[in-house]
Amino acid sequence: MTRTLPGLLAGLLAFACGGDGPMPADASLDAALDAAADALAAADAAIDGAALGDCGPTGGGPHWIEEGEPLSVRVRCATGLELAGDAFVIANLPDGAAYDPSRATLDWTPGLDQGGVYDLSIEVPSVAEAGPSRIGVLDRWDDPENVPVVDPTTYTEEHGLPVFHVETSPELNHDDYTPATVTYRGHVYQAEAKWRGGASFGYPKRSYTLKFSEDDPFDDPDRAFLRRRKVTLTTTFDDNSYVRQRLAFEMWNLFDPGHLQVESFSAVVFVNGEYRGLYAATDHVDRFLGEAQGLSADCNLYKAVNHDGNFRLTSSQNGGAPKVTLHDGYEKKEGLPPEGEPRAFADLEALVEFVATASSFDFQAEIGDRIDQRDYEDWWIFVSFIEADDSAGKNSYHYHDPAGGPFRVVPWDFNASFGQDWQSERQGWDERPEELAWANELFARFLDEPTIGDPLRERYARVLDGPFALGEVTDLFDGMAAEVRDAALRDEERWAGEMRAYPGWSWREDFTTHEEEVEYVRDWLTGRWTFVQGIY
């Protein structure tokens, strides 16, 4: 707001007259002057008070553009106050940008070496106000003349999602950690990295595990990642909804806060300066994760790596033939003695043998002492509802404190879920939940024992009206889909062609775009909930 003489005089006149006409003729000159001075001071204070805070200078945004793409940003007062363009100053213009006061407009076409996030300060000196405006410049990965990101510490986001910049060693491999530098939200970590995954190891867009030091663990409090020693970056090459992994983990977490919680968020990844696209950043299931949630770090942790992780004496991998060992299908990830030494799997083998051979009486009497029964029952409800057939035996972690306490379970790996299998082939929503017992003898025994199965089925119905209620799940999905939409479309430009040509599923004739896949998953959720609710 600008002071004007008419405004001051109007304020003075109104104050001096007091709203009742001119001052009386017998009023003294001193009184008139005092009144005028008071009026002037009051008007001046009122104008100052209105001016400070009445503009709210802004350039809108955030504005997301690619390198080489022209941008024009008009600066203005967010309050609607009209000010001339020369009232605004942009103090920290990027190289090559210019502000035109006659149009109150910033113009900029960033170069191929200017990727990053720019937080501008738009100032109005006359009223001592300043306001922020963010411009995000995306790396032009598809330009032949593109320059790798010059400063990863300032390239912190894409479309509002955080960015991991990973610099790896030439010795990067699938088996052992090798030195790496990880830059995240401006912080540079001296870390380690390796490739991860089974079938996904063959993808052109691979997954990674990042390992951080005890002295400098990974932190992102806004995403519930505090002092993490390991983080997985899971490819979305086989999921063009881009949120199946996140949706599954969040549903598991919300199902029961007593579960071992696995946090996840969407992030963009660059590896050795190259744009790799949109990933799911996820907790790594290990002794550190258990310790952070109140469990002992001196644990045994097993991972089911194929369908022989079925709690049976027979092999699913070999057509029902007897297993060579009771721990067939599992790897030991944590604990002593290590895999390869005698009795390394002793506690797990005892559990497998009990589940496979115990009488009905013994099973009912003892299973609750050997496992956290609620955990394992929830595992069946969860994976059967989302049709995660590949995570019903295989792709699960089993935590046990050998000093005492029950086994705990963490389901894992959900590219096969929510209407697609592990090769991205479409799956209907009409698989009956109890059919999933083929994958896991624990599920079969729960369902076969009336004292366990009947209450479990009743609880399934309550879950469908609680944490898995249709509105709860679709709202969760819609929020994630909206959050990643722009980053997903950018990833789609990079990977859609290679995804459709990938030999693992190139025979498909029903590929979808990202936006079509979002609609597909939403419709599948509605169909699935309605079908299962009709059973229970």
N, C-alpha and C positions, 0 to 999 in steps of 0.2 A: 504494500500500500504506500502511496506517495502523499506527503503533506502538500496541501494547496492553500493559498491565502483565502479563497472563498470558504473553504472548509473551516479554517480557523475562525474566520469572522462569524460564520454561522454558529459555531459552537459558542463563541464569545457572546453573541447577541442572545442566544437562547439562555445561556447561564445568567447573564446580567438581568434579563427581563424576568427570569424565574417563571416564565409561562403565563404571567399576569399582566403583560403590557409593559410600557416603558417605566423606568425608575421614577419615583416621585420627584417633582420639581425641587423640593427642598432637600433632596439627598445631597450630602456633601461631596465635593470633588474627590476627597480622599477615599470616601467609601466607594465611589465609582471606580477609581483606579484600583483599589483593593479587589473589587469584584472582577474587574477586567483581568487582573493578574491571576486571580484564582481560576477564572474561566480558561485563560490561555494555558495554564499548567495542567488543568484537568483535560482539556482537549488534546494537548501534546501527549500526556500519559496514555490517554485512550487510544490515540493513533499508534503510539509505540507498541502498546499491548496488542492491538489488532494486527500490526504488521508482523511482529515476531510470531511465527507459527501459522500465518494465514496463507502462505503460498504452497508449501510442501513441494519443492522443486522435484521434478521427476522426468525421466525419459521413457517411462513404461518398462516393459520387459518382464522377465529376462528375454533377450533376443538371441535366438540360436541360428547361426548361418554357417556355411562352409567357407573355407578359404577360397578367395577369388569371387565370392558372391557379394554384390553391392548391397549396402545397407544405408537407409536414411532413418534417423530417429529425431522426431520433433520433441523438443523440451518444452515444458509448460509447468504451470502450477496445478498440483493435484486437486486443490480446493476450487479450481475454476476461476481464480483471480486472474485477470488479464494483465500481463506485463509485457513490455517491449522485449524483443529478442536480445537487445544489448544489456538487459538486466541480468542475464544468465552468463555464468562462466563455467567452463568445464576444465578443471585444473589438470587432469591427468589423461589427456587424449593419447591414444595409441599412435605409434608411428604411422603416418600416412592418412590419419583421420583429420578432418577439418570441421570447425563449427562456423556456420554462416548465421550471424545475428539477424540479418534481414529476413531470414526465413525461420529463425529459431530452430535450426535443424543441423544435426550432426550427420556428416556424410563420410562413409568409409567403405573401401573395398580391400579387405585384408589380403596380404600376400600369402604365398604358399608356405611361408616359414613363420606364420603368425598364429598358429593354432594355440588356443588357451582361453582362459576365463579372465575377462577384464571387468573389474568393478570400478565404474566411473563415479566421480563425485560431481554432482551438478549443484552449483552454488549460486546464490543470489546475495551478493555482498551488501546491497542496500538494506536488506532486512536481516542480515546475519543468519541466513538459513542455508542448509545443504541437504541434498537427498541423494540416495544411491540409484544407480542404473547398471544392470549387468548385461554384458554382451559376451556370449559364448561363441567362439570360433572353432568349428569342427575341422579336424584334419581331413584334407582332400585326398583320401587314400587311392582314389581311382584316377588321379591326374598323373600322366607320365612324368611330369616335372615336379611332382610332389617332394617336399622336404620333410623328413621325419620330425616329430615333435621336438622343438628346440629346447624347451624347458619343461620337463615333466612336473616340476613343482608348481607351476602355474596352470597346467592343463589338468584341472582337478575334477571336472564334471563334463558330462555330455547329456544334454536335455534333462538336467537335474539329477542324473544318476552319477554316483562316484566312479572314478576311473582308477584302475590299477595299471601302473607302468612297470613291467617286469623285464629286467635285463638278465639274461641267462648266460650260463657258461657254455662253450662249445661242447662240453661233455654231458650236457643235459640228457637224462635217460629215464627209463621207466622204473628202474629198480633202486637206485641210490640217489640221495640228495646231493646236489652240486651247488656251488656258490651262486648267489643271485642278488641283485639289487632290486628292491621293491619300493616304488614311490607312490604314496597314497595320501591324498589331501595335503600335499606339500611336505609331508614327512618322508625322509629317505631311510629305509631299513636295509641294513646289511643282513641278508637272509639266505635261505637255501630253497631250492625248488626241484621238483621232479614231475614227469608226466604221470598221469594216473588213468585208470580205467581198464576194462576188459575189452568188450566189443568196441567201445568208443575210442580205444587207442588207435584204431584204424581210421578214424575220421580225419579229414583234413583240418578240422577245427578241434584240437585236442583239449583235454582237461588237465589241470595242474594241481599239485599240492604245494603250498608255500609253508615253509617252516621258519619261525621267528625265534630270536634268541631270548633267553631268560631275562636278560638285562633290557631288552627293547622289544617287548611283545606287541602284537598288533592290537590297536585300539580304535574303535569307532563307537563311542557311547550312544550316538543317535540311533545306531542299529543293534544295540544290545551286545556288541562285541567288546568285551573288556579283557585286556591282558591275555589274548589268545596266542598260544604257541604255534598253532597250525590253522590254516584256512584252506579250504578247497575251492578251486575255481572250476565249476562244472559246465561243460559245453552245453549249448542249446541247439547244436547242429541237428539233433533228432527231435526237436520240439519247437515248431514254429508258432505255438502260443507263447513261448518263452517263459512261462510261469508254472509249468507242471511241478517241477521240483519244489519251488517255493510254496505253492499252494498245499502240497502234500505235507511238508514239514510244519507249516503253520497250523494245518488241521490237526496234526498229531500233538502239537504243543497245546492247542486250545482244548482238545479232547479232555485232557487231564493235566493240570499244572504239575502233578506229581510225577509225570513221565520224565525221563531224561530228555531235556529240552534241546532241540537242534535249531539254532537260529540261522536265518538265511536272508539275503537281500540280492537285488539285481545290481549288476555293475558292468561297466565297459572295461575291456582289457586290451592293452597294447603289449606286445611281446617284441623286444628288441626294436622298438620304434615302429612296429607294424600294427596297424589296426586289426584286431582279431574279433571284435564285435561284442555282443551282449552275452553275459555269463550269469550263472547263479553262484554267488559267493556264499559258502556254507561252512558251518562248523565242521571241524574234523573230529570224528568220534575216536577218542583215545583216552588214556589215563588222565590227561590234563583236563579234559572236558568233564569226566566223572568227578575229579577232585574239586573243580569249580562249583559243582552242584552237591557237595557235601559227602561224596563217596571217597573211599580210600584210593590213593594213587598206586598202592601196591596191589594191583588187581591182575586177574587174568581176563584178557579181552580176546574174543574169537569172532571171526567174520565168516559167515557162510558165503562162499564164492561160487557155488554152483548148486544145482538142484538136489545134490546128495545131502545138503544141509536140511534134512527132512525128518529128523528124530525117528528114523526107522533103521532096521537091520539090513534093509535092501537098498540097492542103488537105483535112483531115478535116472542117472546118467547112463546106466548099462542095462536098461530093460528089466529091472527087478532082480538082477543077480545079487548074491550076497556081497556086502561090502567087504573090502579088504581089512579096514579098521573102522571102529565106531566113530572116528572123527573124520572119515572121508567127507569131503565137501567143505571143510573148514580150514582156515588158516589162523594161526595164533599171532595176534598183533601186539599184545602186551603180556608181560608176566614171566615168571620163572617156575620151572625150567623152560628155556626157550624151545621153540619148535625144532625138532630134530633130535632132542635129548629124551631119554626115557621118562615116562609119566608126564610129558609136557601137556598132554590133553586129558589127564586123569579125571579131573572134576567134570569136564564136558562129557567124556565118554560114560561116566557113571550116570549122568542125566539122560543121555541118549538111550542107554540100556534100560533104565527105569521106565521111561516113556514107552519104549517099544515092547517091554515084556511084563510089566507089573500087572497083577490081577486087578480087577475092577475095584475090589475092596482096598487094596494097597494104594492104588492110584488116587482114589478119593481121599484116603487118609493122609497121604504123604506129599502130594504134589504141591500143596500150599507152603510146605516147609522148604522145598527144593527151589522153587521159583517164586518170583513176585507174580502171583496168579493173575492179579488184576492187569498187570502190564501185558502178559501174554494173551489174555482174553481180549484186551483192547487191540492188540496186534491183529487178531482175526477180524474184529469188527471193522477196523480201519482199512486194512488192505482189501477186504471183501467189498466194502462200500465203494472205494475208488477204483476197484478192479485192477489193483496192482499185483497181477499174478506173478510177476517176476520178483516180487519182494515178499512172498508168502512163506518162504523157506530160505532160498537163496537171497542174497542182498539183505542181510540182517546182521547186527552186532549183538553179542551176548557177553555181558559184563558179569564178573563174579569175583567177590573178595574171598580168597581161599582161607582167610582167617575166620570167616563166618558170614552169614547172610545169604539171601536168595539170589539166584540169577536175575538179571534185568535185561530187557531187550530194547534195541533201537532199530526200527525199520530203516531201510536205506535204498536209494536209487529209484527214482520214480519217473524215468522217461517213459516206462510202460505203465500208464495209468490214465484215468480220465478219458477213456475212449480210444486209446491206441495201444498196440503191443510194442515189444522191444524193437521191432523193425518199422515202427510208425504206421503199420497197417491198422485200418479202422476196426474198432471193437464196439459192438452194440452195448446197450445198457442193461440187457436182460439176462445176465449171468446170475444164477441164484447164489447167494452168499455161501451156502453150505457146500456148494460144488468145489470150493477152494480147498477143502480138506484133502484133495489129491496131493497137495504140495507139502503137507505138514501133518505128521501123526499127532502132534499136540492138539491141533485144531480138531482132528477126527475124534480124539478121545474126549476132549471137552464136550463136543456135541453129542457123543454117544452116551455119556453118563447123565442120566436124568437129573441127578442132584446138582450137576454143573450146567448142563445144556439148557434146561428149562429156564432157570434164572438168567442165563446168558442171553437167551433169545428175548426175554422180557426187557432186559437192559438195553439190547439193541434198539428196541422200539423207543425207549426213553431218550437214547442218544439222538435218534432221528428228529425228536422234538426239542432237543437241546443244542449241543455244540454242532451237530450236523444238520440242523434245521435248514430247509431249502433256502430261506432268505439269508441266513447267516453265511452259508457257503457261497451263494451267488454274489452277495455283497463283497465278500472277501476276494473272490475271483475278479469281479469288476474293478475293484480298487487297484489290484495288481496290474490288470490289463491296461487300465488308464495310465498308471505310473510309467509303464515301459513302452507305451505305444510309439512314441517318436523314435526312441532308440531301437525298437524292434524293426521299424520300417527301414531304418538305416542299415541294420544288420542284414535285413532281407535283401537289400540291394547288393550287399557283398557276397552272401552265401546261398541265395535261393537256387541259382543255377547248379552249383556243385552239390547242393543237397538233393535236388531232383535226379541228378545223374549218378548219385552214389550207388554202387553195385548192390549194397545191402537191401535196397528197396526200389531200385529204378524201374522195376516191373509195375509199380503202382500206376494207376490211371486216374486217381482221385486226389491229386495234390491240391492243397489249398494255399491261398495267400495268407498272410498273417491275420488280416482282418476277418477273413472267412474262417480261419481256425479258431479265433476268439468266439465267433458265433457258434461254431460247432461245439466247442467245449461247454459253453453256456447251455446250449440245448441238451447236450449229453447229461449235464448235471441235473437238469430238470427231469429228464426221462429216467435217470438212474434213481433219484430220490423217490419219485412217484412209484417206480417198480418195487423198490425194496420196502418202502413204507406199506405197500399193499400186502407184503408177506408177513411183516412183523407188527 
